Amino acid sequence: MSLNTSIIHKIAPSMQRSILITLGGLMIAGAMVFFLVLPARARLQTLAAELNTLRDTLATVRADIAGTEQQRLKTAEVRSKHDALVRSGVLQPLLNSFAMRGKSLLDPLAQQTGFAIANVKEDRFLRLQVPKQVPLHLYGRQMIEFSGQGAYTSIVNFIALAEERFPLCTLAGLKIISQNQTPETHKAFITFEWPAKGEKRTP
Amino acid sequence: MSNVYHLNLLQPEEHLSSSPIRLRVMLPMFALLSALGVGVWWSVLAGRVHAVTQQKSAIEANLAQLKPTHETVLGLRTEQHDLTATLEQLAYYTRAQLRFGPSLQALAHHVPDQIQLTELHIPPPPEPPPPDPKNPVWGPTNPIERVTLRLTGRTTGASQVETLLRAFRTEAFTNLIRSAQIPKGAYRQDTTRRGAAKETLLFELNCECALRRFE
């Protein structure tokens, strides 16, 4: 490809200067658009988007802060419900032992009903179903087995009284076996379960 | 008579237009004005960027100032959600509770004289299935637990057991016991005792209790 320069030579020198200045000016304008205007527009768009997000965040934060007192009341209400439920019978270990706690709770009832507790054994801890929003502290079902002997009425009165006194205590297993030598006194293995605090989930 | 001659000594490219707008002046002016215009455009944009940056900084400073107060609110909200979730989990337990005491107490009044119960058995809950390492979950996924009650005893006749079976359908038991049946082959001759052994039958009675629904 060859450039025919004869045309350029035919143009007057003043016109040549004019064309050169025009081309130079247009190139400068183009370069400014490309290197200054377009990046500045992009930056402005990004900043505008960030500013909008920040404005929304600020509005949310202000609304949240405005509702602090209401939130405090709501939390206090739920906390009080929670504490009341926990106090009403969630099992806490005594001297690091659920069996000890179970014994300390149910011994007076056994004496009252005439069921002679011979042994208390900490049984399994079963995990409890979790709601959609998983709590930080998970609860489970702690089983405690009470074995002993007594008349049928003593045994069932003991169970009924335990259920009545401790609303969260549930009979989870029972075996009453009659004994030939003592027809009025039976061996009983009673498993009660209570909700108890289990593992702490890492958030 | 005189003749007027016009001499044109200009080359064609040296001809000038009679128009007051001269291309060789206007073109560079247009180009330079374009560059100037772009410069102004850029400076306007730069000014806006600066203004928006300042606004952004102001909002960020405001947010930083509000952060401690906001964190308190968020903490309270998190605590509320967590306590609500705990209450919901404990509600799963309370909704799944069964009361055995009244029915077991009533049983003593409904057992016919000719029946001697030798064993009463409510099996404890089964072991949950082992956790799947590929899909770890926080708790059991099956919300329903079956509860059964099995009675075994001695009787002098099957009619006595039928009477007991009918008693389980009365309202003293229906809160707890949903169905009761004598399984096939439940009656056997009592071979452990002498004398009256021929008259004594061993029997078994299976009851399905209400389901425990942890939901």
Interface residues (C-beta under 8 A of the other chain):
Chain A: K10 I11 A12 S14 M15 R17 S18 I19 I21 T22 L23 G24 G25 L26 I28 A29 M32 V33 L36 V37 A40 R41 R43 L44 L47 A48 E50 L51 L54 R55 T57 L58 V61 R62 D64 I65 G67 T68 Q71 R72 K74 T75 V78 R79 K81 H82 L85 V90 D123 R124 L126 R127 L128 Q129 V130 P131 Q133 V134 P135 L136 H137 L138 Y139 R141 M143 Y152 T153 V156 N157 I159 A160 L161 A162 E163 E164 P167 L168 T170 L171 A172 G173 L174 K175 I176 I177 S178 T191 P195 R201
Chain B: E13 E14 L23 R24 V25 L27 P28 F30 A31 L32 S34 A35 G37 V38 G39 W41 W42 L45 A46 R48 V49 V52 T53 Q55 K56 I59 E60 N62 L63 L66 T69 H70 T72 V73 L74 L76 R77 E79 Q80 H81 D82 L83 T84 A85 T86 L87 E88 Q89 L90 Y92 Y93 T94 Q97 L98 R99 F100 G101 P102 L104 Q105 L107 A108 Q116 L117 T118 E119 L120 H121 I122 P123 P124 P125 E127 P128 V137 W138 G139 P140 T141 P143 F214 E215
